[in-house]
Amino acid sequence: MIYFPMMYQLQGHLVLICGGATHAYEKIIRLQPFGANIQVIAASISDQIKACKELSICERSFLETDLDKHPVFVIAAEEERENIRIASLCRSHHIPVNVVDMPQYCDFIFPSMYTSEQLCVAVSTGGASPSTAILLKERIASSLPVHLDDILLWLAAIRPEIKEAMPDAYKAVMRCLAAAAMKQDRPLSKAELDALISNK
């Protein structure tokens, strides 16, 4: 199955992770940089998870009423029977669920991700070969400019001015500026910027 790639603003939104062991910990580590409000629910929760900062922890079994908090999605990372129960409850409430290592019960999956402060690149094979997704992510990451975050911040800063000055050619100009900056691996100087714009 091919999954639709969608970037979602998780900052401050509730995510429930139903599990207290290694798989749950891995999902916590992947989600925390995106600012989600993470609540972990499991009858037994590892010391490794308890040591994580900025988590809400409930050491008990998952209840259907936990879905009344309207999480944006739920991750089920317990034993098989419990995961199936949680997935069924989430579906009855129309809440997307990810069931670890049970793709047939997943509404969404976690791609292999490369992230920096300004960039997130996600690669997925739809579950066919996670190891290939990791290799592709590493290949993409190795091809990126070292100072890409600086370039992206610079492009964001000049975009309003370019859009106002050149509304008809705005997109083409921004692509040209992005290409030139990535080739130089740095934001362009004022003189370089003016020279490129004057040729458009």
N, C-alpha and C positions, 0 to 999 in steps of 0.2 A: 504494500500500500504506500502511495506517495502522500506525505503529510504536507499540508499547506503551511509555508513558513510565515509566521506573523510575529512582529516585535511588539511586546506588550509592556506598558508602563506599570511596573510592580511596586514602585515606591509607595510605602504606607498601606498597601493592600494586604489583606489576610490570606495566608497560605497555610493549610493544615498538612502536616506530615505525620502520618500514622505509622509509627515504627520507632524503635529505640536502639537499633544496632547499626551495623556498618553501612548498609544501603541508605538508611535514613540520614546518617552523618554525611555521606557523600552528597546527597541532595541539598542538605543544609549549606555545605561549603559552596556549592554551585549557585545557590540562590541568594546568599547573604550580600554579595557585592551589589545586587540590584535593589536593595532597600526594602525587600518584602517584610511584612510583619508576620514572622513565622511562629506558629504554635505547634509544638510536638506533643502528640498524644500516643501513649503506649503503656501497657501494663508494666513493662520493664524498660528502663532507659539507661543507656550506658553512661559511665563517668565521662567518656569522651564527649558525648553530646551535652551533658550537664555542664561541662566546662566551657561550652560555647557562649559567647556574649550575645546579648540582645535577643534572647529566645524566651518564649512563654512555654513552660513545661507542665503537662498534666500527666502524672504517672498513674494511669488507669486505662481501662479498655475504651475504645472508641464507641461513642454513642450517637445515635441518629440525631439527637438534639444538637450535637456539635455543628451540624450543618445549618442550624438556624442563625449562625453568625455570618452567613453568606460569604464564605471564602471564594476567591476567584478560581481556585482549583485545589484539588486534594491529591496528595501522593500517598499511595498505600505501599508500605515496605515491611509488612509483617510476614507471617507464614501464609501459605497458599490459601487455606480455607478462610482466614480472616481477611485477606486481600480481596477475595471474591465477594465476601459480605460487604465490605466497604465500598467496592466498585458498584455493587447493586444499589446500595443506598444513595450513592452520589448520582447515579443515573436517574433514580426516582425523583431526585431534587433538581435535575438538569444542571448539575455541577460537574465540570470536566474533571477527569481523574486519570492519573498516571499510576499504573500498577507495575512495580519493579519486576523485571524479568518475566512478565506475562503480557506480551504485546497484544494478545487477543482481547484483553480487557482495557486497553489504553485508549483514551480519547485524544491524547497527545503524547509525544515522546520528547526526551531531552536530546538535542543535537550535540555534536562535538563543537565546542566554542573556543574561539580566540577572542580575548577581550583586552582592551586597554581603557584608559579614562574616557576616550572619545569614540571608540570603535568597538563594535561587536560583530564578529563574523561567525555564522553558524553553518555547519555542514551536516547533512543527514542523508543516510541511504535508506530511510524508511524502515530501519531495523534489519535490513538484509545483511549488512556487514558493518557493525560499529567500528571495528578495527580499521576498515578502509576509510571511514569518516574521519577518524583520528589522523591517519596518514595524510589525507587531503587537507585537513585543517593545518597540519604542521607545514605542508608544502606552501599553502597560501601565506601563512604567517612569515615564513622565511623570505617571501618575495616582497613583503611590505617595506616601505621606507622606514628607516629608524626613527625619524622625527615626524611621523605621521600625525600624532596628536597635535603638535605645534601647527602643522599645516592645516588641519581641520579647524582649529580655533581661529586661525588667521582667515580662512575662507568664510567662516561664520561671521567674523567681524566686518568683512568688506562686502558681504552679500547685499545688505540693504542699500548701500550706496550704488553698487553696480545695477541692482534691479531698478532703482529710481532713474539712474542716468541712461540706461540702455534697456528699456523694458522689452523691446522686440527681440533683441539679441542676447538677452540676459542668460538664458540657459547655455547657449553655445559659448559665451564668454566665460562663464563659470567653469565649464568643462575644460576650456583652454587653460585657464589659470590653474586649475587643479592639476592638469597634466604637467604643466611647466614646473609647478612647485614640487610635485612628486619626483620629477626627473632630477631636480636640484637637491631633493631631500631637505627642503627648508622653505619657509615662507619667502615670497619674493620681496625684493626691496621696492621702495616707492618708484624708483626709476625703472625697474624691470616691469612693474605693474603698469605704469603709464605707457611704456613702450608697447606692451602687448595690446593694451586697450586702443591705442592710437591706430593700430593696424586692423582693427575690426570695423 
